């Protein structure tokens, strides 16, 4: 039997356990440790759990009437429905093109894009190149909420309408 304090403690715990796979009574720490190691050598996960459950049952530490319960979480869709969280949908809503009336970079380094209709859109990330006034910007809903903006042939970037309380 191993001599570390943790292993010794496990052996003492096993002292009260019945004899593992053979169901023979345990007469000492070595027998208890042998019962645990016999179960540990079982290659199949389910068989190993059944072996340990048997050792615990014979020791009176696990009721023999309790079946083993495997908890399987519900699918993501069900969890979201139960929590009242809507499922994300790709491409919901309509994409539209707008003309940029004014462009600038704000104090945080993000784009502030004002359309000729007066709507203000801001980039979510700083460091993008400033587009020119008069360019066309395509706005479409993004996969997980928010919006994706594309100015001319630029790479798309995440953007949001500039409304009070929206960041």
N, C-alpha and C positions, 0 to 999 in steps of 0.2 A: 504494500500500500504506500502511496506517496506520502512524504513527510511534511509538506507545506501545511501551514495552519488552515488554509481554506480546504485542502483535501482532507485533512484530519477532521474538520468540522463536518464535511460531507459524509465521511465515514461514520462519525458518531450519529448523525441524523439517520443514516442507513441502518444503524444498529437496531433501531426499532422497526425496521422494515422487514417484511417477510422475504424469503430467499429468491427474489428475482424471477427469472424464467422458470426455475425448477420448483418454485412455491415451497421450498424447504424453509424451516424457521432459521432465523439468523442468530448465531450464537456469539457474535462479536463484530467488531468494526470491520475486520477483514472480510467477513461474510457479507456484510452490508455493502461494502465497497464492491465486492465481486458481483452482487446483484445489479448494481448500477452500471458497472462496466460491461456486464453481459448485455444489458439493454442497449448501451451505447454502441456496441459492435454491430447491431442490427442495421443493415444497409438501407432498408426501406423506411422512409419517414413515418408512414402510417403504422407499420409493424413496431417501430421503435417507440412511438407514442403509446401504442397498446401495451407494450411490455412495461413501460414505466407506470402506466395507469394500473396495470396488474400488481406491480410492486407496491404502489401506494394503497390500493384497495386491500391487499393482504395485510398491510400495516394498520388498517383502520383509518387512514388519513384521507380516503376518498370513498364516498358512498358507492356501493356497487350498483345502486339503482339509477345513478346519473349517467345518461348517455353523453358521449363526447359531442360537443357542439362546435360546428364550424361556421363562423360568421362570414357571410359573403356580402360585401356592400352592394347596394343596388347600383344599376348602371348610372352613368353621369346624368342622363336625361331625367331619370326618376329622382335623383338627389336634388337636381335643380328645380324640378316641379314641386317637390315636397317643401323646399325652402322658399318657393315663390320667386326664384331667379329665372328670368327669361333666357332661353337658349340663344346663343349668338347665331346669327344668320349672315352668310356671306352675300354681299351685293344687294341688300335690301334697300329700297328707295331708288330714286332716279339719279343718274349722273347728269351733270349739267355743266355747260360752259359759260364762263363770265369773262368780262373784259376788265383788266386792272386799271383803275383810275388813279391810284396813288400807291406807292410802295416805299417802305422804309425799314430799317433795322431798329428794333426797340432797344432799351437799355440793358436787356438781358441777352442780346445777340440773336434774338428770334425775328423772323420776318413778320411784318405787319402789312397785310395786303388789303387794300380797300378797293372794292369793285366800283364800276361806274353806277351801279344801282344803290351804292351806299353801304353795302355789307362789309364788315371788317372780319378778316380771317387771319389767324396767327399760326405760325409753324410751332409744332410741339418741341422741336429740337433747335438749338442755336447752331450757328456756323454755316448756314446755307447762303449761296450766292444770291444777291438781290436782283430780282427780275426787273425788267423795264416797264414803265407805264405804257399801256396800250396793248400789252401781250394778253393772249387768251389763257385762262386758267380753267382746267377741268376739275370739278369737285365731285367726288362720289363717296358713298358710305364705305367705310372700311370693315373688315371681317369681324372684329371684336368691338364694334362701336367706334365712335369718332368718325373722322373723315380722312380721305386721301386726296391730296391736291397734286396737280401736275401742271407745270407752266411750260407751254410749248413742248419742246423735246426733252425737257429735264427729267431727271429721275423723280419718281413720285416721293412725296414726303407726307408725314402725318400732320394734319392741321385741325384747327377747331374754330368754330365761329366765336367771335369776340362778344360775349354776353356777360353781364354782371354775374359773378360767382362761378364762371366757368374758367378753369385753369388749364 
